[in-house]
C-alpha cells in the first residue's frame, strides 16, 4: 500500500498511530495525541492513518564481534 503524497510504502506491521502523520507521541507514556481523535494508544489505528516515514527509527545492522574481524 502507498500512502501520502510522497508515496512512501508502509508495511502492515507499521500501521500504528505512533507512525501516523496526524499523531504526536506523549513522552513517558503509551499514548499519542491525534489531530482527529484526541488521546489514543500508540498502537491504535483508524481510517485517517497517513504514514510518516520520518517517525520510523531505522534498525541498526549487527556489527561483527571482535574476534570475527581480521585485516587481510
Residue frames as a rotation matrix with the C-alpha (Angstrom) as fourth column:
UNK 1
0.571 0.821 0.000 0.00
0.821 -0.571 0.000 0.00
0.000 0.000 -1.000 0.00
UNK 2
-0.564 -0.709 0.423 1.13
0.691 -0.686 -0.228 3.53
0.452 0.164 0.877 -0.72
UNK 3
0.454 0.688 -0.566 0.21
0.884 -0.429 0.187 6.46
-0.114 -0.585 -0.803 1.49
UNK 4
0.290 -0.298 -0.909 0.69
0.301 -0.874 0.382 10.20
-0.908 -0.385 -0.164 1.36
UNK 5
0.896 0.043 -0.442 1.95
-0.342 -0.569 -0.748 12.48
-0.284 0.821 -0.495 -1.37
UNK 6
-0.008 -0.995 -0.103 5.47
-0.930 -0.030 0.366 11.08
-0.367 0.099 -0.925 -1.17
UNK 7
0.530 0.283 -0.799 4.30
-0.638 0.753 -0.157 7.57
0.558 0.593 0.580 -1.99
UNK 8
-0.531 -0.744 0.405 6.14
-0.825 0.345 -0.447 6.08
0.193 -0.572 -0.797 0.99
UNK 9
0.005 0.493 -0.870 5.29
-0.201 0.852 0.482 2.41
0.980 0.173 0.103 1.35
UNK 10
-0.182 0.042 0.982 4.01
-0.977 -0.116 -0.176 1.40
0.107 -0.992 0.062 4.76
UNK 11
-0.757 -0.068 -0.650 4.37
-0.077 0.997 -0.015 -2.25
0.649 0.039 -0.760 5.80
UNK 12
0.233 0.966 -0.115 1.28
-0.001 0.119 0.993 -3.59
0.972 -0.232 0.029 7.57
UNK 13
0.209 -0.180 -0.961 3.18
0.914 0.386 0.127 -4.13
0.348 -0.905 0.245 10.84
UNK 14
-0.809 -0.548 -0.212 3.99
0.587 -0.771 -0.248 -0.38
-0.028 -0.325 0.945 10.92
UNK 15
-0.354 0.761 0.543 0.37
0.133 -0.534 0.835 0.77
0.926 0.368 0.088 10.57
UNK 16
0.026 0.327 -0.945 0.06
0.994 0.094 0.060 2.13
0.108 -0.940 -0.323 14.11
UNK 17
0.893 0.439 0.103 -0.73
0.422 -0.894 0.152 5.60
0.158 -0.092 -0.983 15.46
UNK 18
0.449 -0.799 -0.400 2.89
0.334 -0.265 0.905 6.06
-0.829 -0.539 0.148 16.54
UNK 19
-0.603 -0.718 0.347 3.92
0.542 -0.051 0.839 6.33
-0.585 0.694 0.420 12.86
UNK 20
0.260 0.811 0.524 0.93
0.964 -0.191 -0.182 8.43
-0.048 0.553 -0.832 11.73
UNK 21
-0.544 -0.429 0.721 1.33
0.587 -0.809 -0.038 11.92
0.600 0.403 0.691 10.31
UNK 22
0.128 0.743 0.657 -1.60
-0.096 -0.650 0.754 13.17
0.987 -0.160 -0.012 12.44
UNK 23
0.884 0.220 -0.413 -0.32
0.332 0.328 0.884 11.88
0.330 -0.919 0.217 15.82
UNK 24
0.098 -0.851 0.517 2.28
-0.562 -0.476 -0.677 13.22
0.821 -0.224 -0.525 18.25
UNK 25
0.035 -0.175 -0.984 3.88
0.534 0.835 -0.129 10.97
0.844 -0.521 0.123 20.86
UNK 26
0.760 0.181 0.625 3.41
-0.438 -0.568 0.697 11.84
0.481 -0.803 -0.352 24.54
UNK 27
-0.227 -0.968 -0.109 6.74
-0.479 0.208 -0.853 11.43
0.848 -0.141 -0.510 26.35
UNK 28
-0.865 -0.299 0.403 6.87
-0.492 0.345 -0.799 8.78
0.100 -0.890 -0.445 29.07
UNK 29
-0.156 0.849 0.504 3.56
-0.515 0.365 -0.775 7.09
-0.843 -0.381 0.380 28.28
UNK 30
-0.766 -0.008 0.642 1.94
0.434 0.731 0.527 4.69
-0.474 0.682 -0.557 25.86
UNK 31
0.350 0.933 -0.089 -0.26
0.625 -0.303 -0.719 7.39
-0.697 0.196 -0.689 24.33
UNK 32
-0.764 -0.439 0.473 -0.33
0.645 -0.515 0.564 9.71
-0.003 0.736 0.677 21.33
UNK 33
-0.185 0.710 -0.679 -2.30
0.069 -0.680 -0.730 12.87
-0.980 -0.182 0.077 20.69
UNK 34
-0.487 0.134 0.863 -4.19
0.847 0.313 0.430 12.54
-0.212 0.940 -0.266 17.43
UNK 35
-0.980 0.113 -0.163 -5.40
-0.152 -0.957 0.248 15.57
-0.128 0.267 0.955 15.48
UNK 36
-0.463 0.849 -0.255 -8.71
-0.406 0.053 0.912 13.79
0.788 0.526 0.320 14.83
UNK 37
0.270 0.619 -0.738 -9.39
0.261 0.690 0.675 11.52
0.927 -0.375 0.025 17.83
UNK 38
0.688 -0.070 0.722 -7.57
-0.638 -0.532 0.557 13.21
0.345 -0.844 -0.410 20.72
UNK 39
-0.228 -0.785 0.576 -5.64
-0.943 0.325 0.069 10.98
-0.242 -0.528 -0.814 23.12
UNK 40
0.809 0.414 -0.418 -5.19
-0.528 0.823 -0.207 7.43
0.258 0.388 0.885 21.74
UNK 41
0.610 -0.623 0.490 -2.95
0.026 0.634 0.773 4.43
-0.792 -0.459 0.403 22.43
UNK 42
-0.089 -0.757 -0.648 0.25
-0.746 -0.380 0.547 4.40
-0.660 0.532 -0.531 20.38
UNK 43
-0.902 -0.281 0.328 -0.59
-0.047 0.819 0.572 1.00
-0.430 0.501 -0.751 18.85
UNK 44
0.053 0.997 0.055 -4.06
0.180 0.045 -0.983 2.03
-0.982 0.062 -0.177 17.66
UNK 45
-0.917 -0.259 0.303 -5.20
0.331 -0.069 0.941 2.59
-0.223 0.963 0.149 14.08
UNK 46
0.041 0.958 -0.283 -8.00
0.130 -0.286 -0.949 4.50
-0.991 0.002 -0.136 12.33
UNK 47
0.449 0.218 0.867 -9.10
0.833 0.249 -0.494 5.16
-0.323 0.944 -0.070 8.76
UNK 48
0.992 -0.120 -0.033 -7.38
-0.124 -0.954 -0.275 8.60
0.001 0.277 -0.961 8.76
UNK 49
0.481 -0.864 0.147 -3.94
0.301 0.320 0.898 6.91
-0.823 -0.388 0.414 9.08
UNK 50
0.943 -0.334 -0.012 -1.27
-0.139 -0.361 -0.922 8.55
0.303 0.871 -0.387 6.94
UNK 51
0.643 -0.737 -0.209 2.24
0.765 0.599 0.239 7.07
-0.051 -0.313 0.948 7.12
UNK 52
0.882 -0.465 0.076 5.02
-0.464 -0.885 -0.028 9.46
0.080 -0.010 -0.997 8.18
UNK 53
0.677 -0.656 -0.333 8.37
0.351 0.686 -0.637 7.98
0.646 0.315 0.695 7.15
UNK 54
-0.115 -0.786 0.608 10.34
-0.277 -0.562 -0.779 10.40
0.954 -0.258 -0.153 9.38
UNK 55
0.350 0.307 0.885 8.83
-0.922 -0.056 0.384 8.92
0.167 -0.950 0.263 12.57
UNK 56
0.976 -0.029 -0.218 10.25
0.033 0.999 0.017 5.44
0.217 -0.024 0.976 11.92
UNK 57
0.395 -0.885 0.244 13.54
-0.804 -0.205 0.558 4.71
-0.444 -0.417 -0.793 13.69
UNK 58
0.451 -0.242 -0.859 15.78
-0.643 0.579 -0.501 2.52
0.619 0.778 0.106 11.50
UNK 59
0.971 -0.185 0.152 17.15
0.041 0.754 0.655 -0.74
-0.236 -0.630 0.740 12.82
UNK 60
0.317 -0.935 -0.157 20.91
-0.907 -0.347 0.239 -0.76
-0.278 0.067 -0.958 13.23
UNK 61
0.569 -0.163 -0.806 22.85
-0.395 0.806 -0.442 -3.54
0.721 0.570 0.394 11.44
UNK 62
0.960 -0.277 0.037 24.59
0.122 0.534 0.836 -6.14
-0.252 -0.799 0.547 13.56
UNK 63
0.465 -0.877 -0.122 28.29
-0.865 -0.421 -0.274 -5.43
0.189 0.233 -0.954 13.93
UNK 64
0.426 -0.368 -0.826 30.81
0.033 0.919 -0.393 -8.29
0.904 0.140 0.404 13.78
UNK 65
0.975 -0.135 -0.174 32.24
0.193 0.137 0.972 -9.49
-0.107 -0.981 0.160 17.08
UNK 66
0.569 -0.815 -0.111 35.81
-0.740 -0.566 0.364 -8.50
-0.359 -0.125 -0.925 17.98
UNK 67
-0.172 -0.685 0.708 37.18
-0.263 0.725 0.637 -12.00
-0.949 -0.076 -0.305 17.26
UNK 68
0.433 0.456 0.778 35.42
0.557 0.543 -0.628 -12.40
-0.709 0.705 -0.019 13.89
UNK 69
0.995 -0.017 -0.100 37.07
-0.082 -0.712 -0.698 -9.44
-0.059 0.702 -0.709 12.14
UNK 70
0.255 -0.960 0.117 40.54
0.609 0.254 0.752 -9.78
-0.751 -0.120 0.649 10.64
UNK 71
0.540 -0.202 -0.817 42.65
-0.570 -0.802 -0.178 -7.48
-0.619 0.562 -0.548 8.49
UNK 72
0.372 -0.412 0.831 43.87
0.595 0.794 0.127 -9.17
-0.712 0.447 0.541 5.32
